[in-house]
Every structure is written in structure tokens, then in C-alpha cells.
Amino acid sequence: MNNTTAMPTASEVHQFDLDIAPALRDFMCSTMTDDLNDCVDWVCEVFDVNATDWLIDRIADEFEAFFGV
């Protein structure tokens, strides 16, 4: 199976919900970035994770909720 389409582990979901999502919202608020790619790059760099399809989808959900798009 392609690593970018693999289902996330419970640990990855937990890390996103408790660590990544709140930090991502703080990042979007402080920078007011309107570029989803900047958000993906920031999450991958800060949390040392790969940009899997699942992670990009979750970041996009947070982005859309934050900016109301």
C-alpha cells in the first residue's frame, strides 16, 4: 500500500487532535496565512511528520473551518 494513502493509527489521530490541531489554529491566527500549503509545510516541519493524504485532509479541514471557506 502506498504510504501516503495508509490509514492513520490511533496514535496519529490522537496526536493530531490533541497536539497538532490546536497548534495549527494558533499558527493560522498568528500569521493569518491564507495558503493551505504553508499550513501543511508548517505542520510537517514542526511535528516532524510526513504529508500523507490523511494528514493533508485533516489540515485542510482545520483550514476551512478557521477561514470559513
A tleap script that builds the chain and sets N, CA, C and O, in Angstrom:
source leaprc.protein.ff14SB
mol = sequence {
  NMET ASN ASN THR THR ALA MET PRO THR ALA
  SER GLU VAL HIE GLN PHE ASP LEU ASP ILE
  ALA PRO ALA LEU ARG ASP PHE MET CYS SER
  THR MET THR ASP ASP LEU ASN ASP CYS VAL
  ASP TRP VAL CYS GLU VAL PHE ASP VAL ASN
  ALA THR ASP TRP LEU ILE ASP ARG ILE ALA
  ASP GLU PHE GLU ALA PHE PHE GLY CVAL
}
set mol.1.N position { 0.850 -1.185 0.000 }
set mol.1.CA position { 0.000 0.000 0.000 }
set mol.1.C position { 0.887 1.237 0.000 }
set mol.1.O position { 1.918 1.280 0.671 }
set mol.2.N position { 0.476 2.221 -0.749 }
set mol.2.CA position { 1.192 3.485 -0.818 }
set mol.2.C position { 1.156 4.160 0.549 }
set mol.2.O position { 0.090 4.289 1.151 }
set mol.3.N position { 2.305 4.586 1.036 }
set mol.3.CA position { 2.414 5.189 2.365 }
set mol.3.C position { 1.574 6.455 2.503 }
set mol.3.O position { 1.132 6.779 3.605 }
set mol.4.N position { 1.347 7.172 1.414 }
set mol.4.CA position { 0.606 8.422 1.528 }
set mol.4.C position { -0.887 8.193 1.666 }
set mol.4.O position { -1.613 9.115 2.038 }
set mol.5.N position { -1.373 6.978 1.374 }
set mol.5.CA position { -2.802 6.704 1.478 }
set mol.5.C position { -3.126 5.748 2.616 }
set mol.5.O position { -4.282 5.360 2.784 }
set mol.6.N position { -2.132 5.365 3.393 }
set mol.6.CA position { -2.363 4.438 4.501 }
set mol.6.C position { -3.269 5.073 5.546 }
set mol.6.O position { -3.225 6.281 5.778 }
set mol.7.N position { -4.080 4.247 6.163 }
set mol.7.CA position { -4.963 4.725 7.230 }
set mol.7.C position { -4.112 5.126 8.438 }
set mol.7.O position { -3.116 4.468 8.740 }
set mol.8.N position { -4.492 6.180 9.113 }
set mol.8.CA position { -3.716 6.628 10.280 }
set mol.8.C position { -3.902 5.665 11.446 }
set mol.8.O position { -4.928 4.996 11.567 }
set mol.9.N position { -2.895 5.611 12.290 }
set mol.9.CA position { -3.011 4.826 13.515 }
set mol.9.C position { -3.789 5.641 14.541 }
set mol.9.O position { -3.963 6.851 14.392 }
set mol.10.N position { -4.251 4.962 15.579 }
set mol.10.CA position { -4.957 5.666 16.652 }
set mol.10.C position { -4.048 6.717 17.281 }
set mol.10.O position { -4.509 7.786 17.681 }
set mol.11.N position { -2.773 6.415 17.367 }
set mol.11.CA position { -1.804 7.353 17.935 }
set mol.11.C position { -1.686 8.616 17.074 }
set mol.11.O position { -1.587 9.722 17.606 }
set mol.12.N position { -1.697 8.453 15.755 }
set mol.12.CA position { -1.614 9.608 14.860 }
set mol.12.C position { -2.865 10.481 14.964 }
set mol.12.O position { -2.775 11.708 14.962 }
set mol.13.N position { -4.021 9.845 15.053 }
set mol.13.CA position { -5.270 10.600 15.204 }
set mol.13.C position { -5.246 11.362 16.527 }
set mol.13.O position { -5.607 12.537 16.589 }
set mol.14.N position { -4.821 10.683 17.568 }
set mol.14.CA position { -4.732 11.296 18.897 }
set mol.14.C position { -3.773 12.481 18.880 }
set mol.14.O position { -4.088 13.541 19.419 }
set mol.15.N position { -2.592 12.305 18.257 }
set mol.15.CA position { -1.616 13.394 18.185 }
set mol.15.C position { -2.196 14.575 17.418 }
set mol.15.O position { -1.991 15.725 17.805 }
set mol.16.N position { -2.915 14.303 16.339 }
set mol.16.CA position { -3.486 15.412 15.574 }
set mol.16.C position { -4.499 16.176 16.416 }
set mol.16.O position { -4.446 17.403 16.501 }
set mol.17.N position { -5.414 15.451 17.033 }
set mol.17.CA position { -6.482 16.096 17.789 }
set mol.17.C position { -5.978 16.876 18.997 }
set mol.17.O position { -6.484 17.958 19.292 }
set mol.18.N position { -4.990 16.338 19.691 }
set mol.18.CA position { -4.538 16.968 20.934 }
set mol.18.C position { -3.363 17.925 20.777 }
set mol.18.O position { -3.238 18.885 21.538 }
set mol.19.N position { -2.512 17.674 19.810 }
set mol.19.CA position { -1.296 18.480 19.667 }
set mol.19.C position { -1.289 19.343 18.405 }
set mol.19.O position { -1.098 20.558 18.465 }
set mol.20.N position { -1.498 18.697 17.279 }
set mol.20.CA position { -1.314 19.389 16.002 }
set mol.20.C position { -2.429 20.400 15.730 }
set mol.20.O position { -2.146 21.549 15.391 }
set mol.21.N position { -3.684 19.991 15.873 }
set mol.21.CA position { -4.803 20.892 15.532 }
set mol.21.C position { -4.773 22.186 16.337 }
set mol.21.O position { -4.902 23.258 15.747 }
set mol.22.N position { -4.606 22.135 17.666 }
set mol.22.CA position { -4.561 23.406 18.405 }
set mol.22.C position { -3.368 24.284 18.003 }
set mol.22.O position { -3.503 25.503 17.895 }
set mol.23.N position { -2.219 23.674 17.785 }
set mol.23.CA position { -1.038 24.433 17.376 }
set mol.23.C position { -1.235 25.019 15.981 }
set mol.23.O position { -0.806 26.140 15.708 }
set mol.24.N position { -1.880 24.265 15.107 }
set mol.24.CA position { -2.158 24.759 13.754 }
set mol.24.C position { -3.097 25.961 13.805 }
set mol.24.O position { -2.890 26.937 13.084 }
set mol.25.N position { -4.113 25.900 14.638 }
set mol.25.CA position { -5.019 27.053 14.777 }
set mol.25.C position { -4.267 28.277 15.301 }
set mol.25.O position { -4.502 29.392 14.837 }
set mol.26.N position { -3.369 28.077 16.259 }
set mol.26.CA position { -2.550 29.195 16.759 }
set mol.26.C position { -1.681 29.765 15.644 }
set mol.26.O position { -1.549 30.982 15.510 }
set mol.27.N position { -1.085 28.876 14.840 }
set mol.27.CA position { -0.243 29.300 13.726 }
set mol.27.C position { -1.057 30.123 12.719 }
set mol.27.O position { -0.613 31.181 12.275 }
set mol.28.N position { -2.238 29.636 12.367 }
set mol.28.CA position { -3.066 30.354 11.392 }
set mol.28.C position { -3.510 31.697 11.944 }
set mol.28.O position { -3.585 32.677 11.203 }
set mol.29.N position { -3.805 31.754 13.237 }
set mol.29.CA position { -4.231 33.005 13.856 }
set mol.29.C position { -3.086 34.013 13.915 }
set mol.29.O position { -3.280 35.196 13.636 }
set mol.30.N position { -1.911 33.547 14.275 }
set mol.30.CA position { -0.795 34.473 14.439 }
set mol.30.C position { -0.222 34.949 13.106 }
set mol.30.O position { 0.279 36.069 13.018 }
set mol.31.N position { -0.289 34.120 12.073 }
set mol.31.CA position { 0.283 34.503 10.781 }
set mol.31.C position { -0.769 34.960 9.785 }
set mol.31.O position { -0.453 35.634 8.805 }
set mol.32.N position { -2.022 34.592 10.037 }
set mol.32.CA position { -3.125 34.858 9.108 }
set mol.32.C position { -2.784 34.404 7.689 }
set mol.32.O position { -3.170 35.039 6.708 }
set mol.33.N position { -2.057 33.298 7.602 }
set mol.33.CA position { -1.723 32.749 6.295 }
set mol.33.C position { -2.986 32.285 5.606 }
set mol.33.O position { -3.867 31.698 6.236 }
set mol.34.N position { -3.075 32.544 4.322 }
set mol.34.CA position { -4.242 32.094 3.567 }
set mol.34.C position { -3.829 31.041 2.540 }
set mol.34.O position { -4.484 30.858 1.514 }
set mol.35.N position { -2.728 30.357 2.842 }
set mol.35.CA position { -2.199 29.345 1.933 }
set mol.35.C position { -2.167 27.997 2.648 }
set mol.35.O position { -1.432 27.812 3.618 }
set mol.36.N position { -2.969 27.068 2.157 }
set mol.36.CA position { -3.020 25.734 2.741 }
set mol.36.C position { -1.655 25.061 2.698 }
set mol.36.O position { -1.287 24.347 3.630 }
set mol.37.N position { -0.904 25.282 1.629 }
set mol.37.CA position { 0.427 24.668 1.523 }
set mol.37.C position { 1.351 25.128 2.639 }
set mol.37.O position { 2.146 24.339 3.149 }
set mol.38.N position { 1.254 26.402 3.025 }
set mol.38.CA position { 2.056 26.892 4.143 }
set mol.38.C position { 1.703 26.147 5.425 }
set mol.38.O position { 2.581 25.837 6.231 }
set mol.39.N position { 0.429 25.863 5.610 }
set mol.39.CA position { -0.012 25.138 6.807 }
set mol.39.C position { 0.521 23.714 6.807 }
set mol.39.O position { 0.998 23.226 7.832 }
set mol.40.N position { 0.443 23.048 5.665 }
set mol.40.CA position { 0.958 21.675 5.561 }
set mol.40.C position { 2.462 21.668 5.820 }
set mol.40.O position { 2.958 20.842 6.586 }
set mol.41.N position { 3.177 22.575 5.192 }
set mol.41.CA position { 4.630 22.659 5.401 }
set mol.41.C position { 4.957 22.907 6.865 }
set mol.41.O position { 5.867 22.281 7.409 }
set mol.42.N position { 4.237 23.800 7.502 }
set mol.42.CA position { 4.495 24.134 8.904 }
set mol.42.C position { 4.273 22.919 9.800 }
set mol.42.O position { 5.112 22.612 10.646 }
set mol.43.N position { 3.153 22.230 9.621 }
set mol.43.CA position { 2.862 21.043 10.439 }
set mol.43.C position { 3.944 19.992 10.253 }
set mol.43.O position { 4.433 19.426 11.231 }
set mol.44.N position { 4.320 19.728 9.019 }
set mol.44.CA position { 5.331 18.693 8.759 }
set mol.44.C position { 6.673 19.059 9.378 }
set mol.44.O position { 7.369 18.198 9.915 }
set mol.45.N position { 7.032 20.326 9.304 }
set mol.45.CA position { 8.308 20.765 9.855 }
set mol.45.C position { 8.298 20.756 11.384 }
set mol.45.O position { 9.222 20.230 12.005 }
set mol.46.N position { 7.282 21.323 11.981 }
set mol.46.CA position { 7.231 21.463 13.434 }
set mol.46.C position { 7.040 20.117 14.127 }
set mol.46.O position { 7.656 19.858 15.161 }
set mol.47.N position { 6.192 19.264 13.565 }
set mol.47.CA position { 5.878 17.991 14.216 }
set mol.47.C position { 6.634 16.815 13.629 }
set mol.47.O position { 6.426 15.675 14.044 }
set mol.48.N position { 7.510 17.077 12.668 }
set mol.48.CA position { 8.347 16.052 12.052 }
set mol.48.C position { 7.506 14.869 11.564 }
set mol.48.O position { 7.767 13.717 11.908 }
set mol.49.N position { 6.499 15.183 10.763 }
set mol.49.CA position { 5.622 14.168 10.193 }
set mol.49.C position { 5.629 14.286 8.678 }
set mol.49.O position { 6.009 15.321 8.129 }
set mol.50.N position { 5.208 13.224 8.007 }
set mol.50.CA position { 5.105 13.217 6.551 }
set mol.50.C position { 3.740 13.725 6.126 }
set mol.50.O position { 2.757 13.570 6.851 }
set mol.51.N position { 3.684 14.324 4.968 }
set mol.51.CA position { 2.436 14.866 4.429 }
set mol.51.C position { 1.646 13.759 3.741 }
set mol.51.O position { 1.625 13.671 2.513 }
set mol.52.N position { 1.002 12.922 4.532 }
set mol.52.CA position { 0.160 11.861 3.976 }
set mol.52.C position { -1.163 12.458 3.505 }
set mol.52.O position { -1.525 13.573 3.882 }
set mol.53.N position { -1.865 11.713 2.691 }
set mol.53.CA position { -3.182 12.179 2.229 }
set mol.53.C position { -4.094 12.460 3.416 }
set mol.53.O position { -4.801 13.468 3.436 }
set mol.54.N position { -4.078 11.569 4.408 }
set mol.54.CA position { -4.924 11.745 5.588 }
set mol.54.C position { -4.574 13.039 6.319 }
set mol.54.O position { -5.466 13.799 6.696 }
set mol.55.N position { -3.287 13.291 6.519 }
set mol.55.CA position { -2.863 14.491 7.240 }
set mol.55.C position { -3.243 15.749 6.462 }
set mol.55.O position { -3.724 16.717 7.050 }
set mol.56.N position { -3.036 15.743 5.173 }
set mol.56.CA position { -3.393 16.906 4.357 }
set mol.56.C position { -4.896 17.162 4.428 }
set mol.56.O position { -5.327 18.311 4.515 }
set mol.57.N position { -5.691 16.097 4.393 }
set mol.57.CA position { -7.145 16.255 4.514 }
set mol.57.C position { -7.532 16.864 5.850 }
set mol.57.O position { -8.390 17.745 5.905 }
set mol.58.N position { -6.908 16.404 6.924 }
set mol.58.CA position { -7.218 16.942 8.260 }
set mol.58.C position { -6.783 18.400 8.373 }
set mol.58.O position { -7.497 19.217 8.954 }
set mol.59.N position { -5.618 18.731 7.823 }
set mol.59.CA position { -5.157 20.119 7.836 }
set mol.59.C position { -6.111 20.983 7.013 }
set mol.59.O position { -6.443 22.098 7.416 }
set mol.60.N position { -6.550 20.476 5.870 }
set mol.60.CA position { -7.498 21.221 5.030 }
set mol.60.C position { -8.811 21.450 5.771 }
set mol.60.O position { -9.403 22.524 5.660 }
set mol.61.N position { -9.273 20.456 6.524 }
set mol.61.CA position { -10.498 20.626 7.315 }
set mol.61.C position { -10.334 21.745 8.343 }
set mol.61.O position { -11.221 22.583 8.501 }
set mol.62.N position { -9.203 21.754 9.036 }
set mol.62.CA position { -8.930 22.810 10.025 }
set mol.62.C position { -8.844 24.173 9.342 }
set mol.62.O position { -9.371 25.161 9.854 }
set mol.63.N position { -8.183 24.226 8.194 }
set mol.63.CA position { -8.014 25.450 7.426 }
set mol.63.C position { -9.374 26.012 7.012 }
set mol.63.O position { -9.649 27.200 7.180 }
set mol.64.N position { -10.217 25.134 6.468 }
set mol.64.CA position { -11.537 25.563 6.005 }
set mol.64.C position { -12.409 26.019 7.176 }
set mol.64.O position { -13.155 26.990 7.051 }
set mol.65.N position { -12.320 25.327 8.304 }
set mol.65.CA position { -13.099 25.713 9.473 }
set mol.65.C position { -12.628 27.070 10.014 }
set mol.65.O position { -13.439 27.897 10.431 }
set mol.66.N position { -11.326 27.280 10.000 }
set mol.66.CA position { -10.766 28.520 10.529 }
set mol.66.C position { -11.133 29.716 9.665 }
set mol.66.O position { -11.533 30.762 10.176 }
set mol.67.N position { -10.994 29.558 8.350 }
set mol.67.CA position { -11.213 30.675 7.444 }
set mol.67.C position { -12.634 30.710 6.868 }
set mol.67.O position { -12.985 31.642 6.144 }
set mol.68.N position { -13.449 29.703 7.185 }
set mol.68.CA position { -14.832 29.692 6.727 }
set mol.68.C position { -14.983 29.569 5.234 }
set mol.68.O position { -15.877 30.172 4.641 }
set mol.69.N position { -14.105 28.781 4.616 }
set mol.69.CA position { -14.200 28.596 3.163 }
set mol.69.C position { -14.889 27.301 2.826 }
set mol.69.O position { -15.058 26.980 1.650 }
savepdb mol mol.pdb
quit
